[in-house]
Amino acid sequence: MMKIEIWSDVMCPFCYIGKRRFEDALQQFAHKGEVEIEWKSFQLNPDMVTNPSVNINQYLADAKGWTLEYAQQMNNHVTEMAAEVGLNYHMDNAVVANSLKAHRFTHLAKKYNLGDAAEEALFKAYFTEGKNVDDTDTLAELGSAIGLNPDEIKQTLVTDAFIDDVKHDIAEAQYLGIQGVPFFVMNNKYGVSGAQAVPVFTQTLEKAFAEWNDDQSKPKLDVIEGPTCGPDGDC
């Protein structure tokens, strides 16, 4: 299976849009059954303090020094972009929430091959349903809907489980020079930054897969021959 890794953060509006565009490209890809997808953690604002009482427009205005009107315009713009790929954003209802717990939830889901389902559930919860993705009961509810054990989710999130996994993903992103999300790495060789148009994903998929497929037919090692003994006793 050719590996595709996707770094994202649940509060990134372009990550959900990028997910849909990538899925559109993958659906058209002739070898989609030979592709393995792994979601990776990236925190846009690790110091964010969860505050359900603050409107996301006001939070962005305060955090970035924007006017409230400009923050609303920006969120209206991404809402229109989301609608183009069939997503229904309700940015006015988005809950200001630290994403660490959501990333830990995703790593738990990955144990059961439910990483993609977890990402989808989190994006929908944050952008469409206005749910608090830093709330343990909310995450247990989301997890139960995709086939996880809600009690295991709660037991996991009261510990420090998967924090190191999240930090490892973030460190790996830094090593690769990833400065923003979404970021797609195909076959550990080609990177696609941002919510690119479907043809960009399609072209990169085809190129990465062709090279990956060619590598599968090559010897795994470049061998320097020397005196040996074989299993038939010949030396």
Beta strands, then each sheet from edge to edge (+ up, - down):
strand 1: 2-8
strand 2: 35-41
strand 3: 51-55
strand 4: 95-96
strand 5: 183-186
strand 6: 190-193
sheet 1: 2+ 1+ 5- 6+
sheet 2: 3+ 4-
end
